[in-house]
Amino acid sequence: MLTAVLVTCLCADPVLADLSFVRGHWRNEQQGSVQEEWWTDDRGNMMLGISRVAKPGKSAFFEYLRIELKQGKLFYVASPMGGQPVSFALVELTGKRAVFENKQHDFPQRIIYELVSDEILNARIEGEIDGQLKSSSWQWHKVGAL
């Protein structure tokens, strides 16, 4: 499997169309909050996204997102709460699974998306905090296409 990953990332330049599996409106409800993420199709060398977590009567979190092609490489760029953008380089793309990484970022250092069926997209963030591996995972259900 490692060989396949290296071939995918080093020999064939991934294109934005390879990440089209995240396109659409995705939703999850858990512990009284609604979590949603929207992704556009790829145009102009980027896909745009937005994520939000809402609790009854208030917005708890939002994030502007994009996946962009820069100098022949793909990057996931997140701006939590509209703040400074943080870039994560695509380090693995196998089938419908993409892993983005920024080892210098405090948390997370890795962002993973995996389409497990036409209607379910798994997302995971992970990294180290105080020397311990921490992670959070979501299972998004497709609400519709954009």
Residue pairs with C-beta under 8 A, 6 or more apart in sequence:
1 94
4 94
5 92
5 94
8 14
8 92
8 93
8 94
9 90
9 91
9 92
9 93
13 72
14 74
14 90
14 93
15 69
16 42
16 45
16 46
16 47
16 67
16 69
16 74
17 42
18 93
18 98
19 42
19 47
19 67
19 74
19 93
19 98
19 113
20 41
20 42
21 96
21 113
21 115
21 121
22 39
22 47
22 49
22 67
22 98
22 113
22 115
22 121
23 39
23 40
23 41
23 47
23 145
23 146
24 38
24 39
24 142
24 143
24 144
24 145
24 146
25 36
25 37
25 38
25 142
25 143
25 144
25 145
25 146
26 36
26 37
26 38
26 39
26 121
26 140
26 141
26 142
26 143
27 34
27 35
27 36
27 140
27 141
27 143
28 34
28 35
28 36
28 138
28 139
28 140
28 141
29 35
32 55
32 56
33 53
33 54
33 55
33 60
34 53
34 54
35 51
35 52
35 53
35 138
35 140
36 51
36 52
36 54
36 143
37 49
37 50
37 51
37 65
37 123
37 140
38 49
38 50
38 51
38 146
39 47
39 48
39 49
39 65
39 146
40 47
40 48
40 49
40 146
41 47
41 146
42 67
45 68
45 69
45 70
46 66
46 67
46 68
46 69
47 66
47 67
47 68
48 65
48 66
49 64
49 65
49 66
49 67
50 62
50 63
50 64
50 65
51 61
51 62
51 63
51 65
52 59
52 61
52 62
52 63
53 59
53 60
53 61
53 62
54 60
61 80
61 81
62 81
62 82
63 78
63 79
63 80
63 81
64 78
64 79
64 82
65 76
65 77
65 78
65 79
66 76
66 77
67 74
67 75
67 76
67 77
68 74
68 75
68 77
69 75
73 89
73 90
74 89
74 90
75 87
75 88
75 89
75 90
75 100
76 87
76 88
76 90
76 100
76 111
77 85
77 86
77 87
77 88
78 85
78 86
78 88
78 111
79 85
79 86
80 86
86 102
86 105
87 102
88 100
88 101
88 102
88 105
88 110
88 111
89 100
89 101
89 102
90 98
90 99
90 100
91 99
91 100
91 101
92 98
92 99
93 99
96 114
96 115
96 116
97 112
97 113
97 114
97 115
98 112
98 113
98 114
99 110
99 111
99 112
100 110
100 111
100 112
101 109
101 110
101 111
102 109
103 109
105 127
106 127
106 129
107 125
107 127
107 128
107 129
107 134
108 125
108 126
108 127
108 135
109 126
109 127
109 128
110 124
110 125
110 126
110 127
111 123
111 124
111 125
112 122
112 123
112 124
112 125
112 126
113 121
113 122
113 123
114 121
114 122
114 123
115 121
115 122
116 122
118 142
119 141
119 142
120 139
120 140
120 141
120 142
121 139
121 140
121 142
122 137
122 138
122 139
122 140
123 137
123 138
123 139
123 140
124 135
124 136
124 137
124 138
125 135
125 136
126 133
126 134
126 135
126 136
127 133
127 134
127 135
128 134
